[in-house]
Amino acid sequence: MSEQRGVPLDVEAKLHQLERLVAEAKAVPLSASIMLNRAEVDGIMHDLREALPDELTQARWVIRERDEILERAQADADRLISDGRAERDRLVSEQEVVRTAQSEAERIVEEGREHARRIRLEAEDYVDAKLANFEVVLSKTLSAVERGRAKLRGASDADELADDEVDLDVEFDTPEQRPESA
């Protein structure tokens, strides 16, 4: 059974036979009607009915199979769309998490820099205050050293005078010979 336009040759042949029968039928005088042999038309119709149920069953099966394929394709398409949306949402969420993390990291680094700057300034102020105090102490110590040295120089001068007096003692043999001021 070869197929022509999806219909087996038997059905196609019976349809052509019916068309030819109608085309060759004799016209009824004074009307648009034609005369056909009832038995011949009934025979062709019976053959068509017997051939068509197989064809109709096959057509229904093809339609049902097509509908199942379309349903599976639609389910696959819906699943793919759903998966795509979920992946998109995941990526957007990851990007948002990354952006939030980067923003938080930048904020923390900036806070760290600001904290370090404040600590450095406080340390500089502390060291400057300590150096100023040290400078004052050193100045006082230097002044005290200078005064001490000056006193030592003054005492040295007095010692030299005292040494001179000792030398004077040596020059005089007796205490009565010493001057009264000593």
Sequence and secondary structure as in RCSB ss.txt:
>XXXX:A:sequence
MSEQRGVPLDVEAKLHQLERLVAEAKAVPLSASIMLNRAEVDGIMHDLREALPDELTQARWVIRERDEILERAQA
DADRLISDGRAERDRLVSEQEVVRTAQSEAERIVEEGREHARRIRLEAEDYVDAKLANFEVVLSKTLSAVERGRA
KLRGASDADELADDEVDLDVEFDTPEQRPESA
>XXXX:A:secstr
  EETTEEHHHHHHHHHHHHHHHTSEE TTSS EE  HHHHHHHHHHHHHHHHHHHHHHHHHHHHHHHHHHHHHH
HHHHHHHHHHHHHHHHHHHHHHHHHHHHHHHHHHHHHHHHHHHHHHHHHHHHHHHHHHHHHHHHHHHHHHHHHHH
HHHHHHHHHHHHHHHHHHHHH SSGGGS TT 
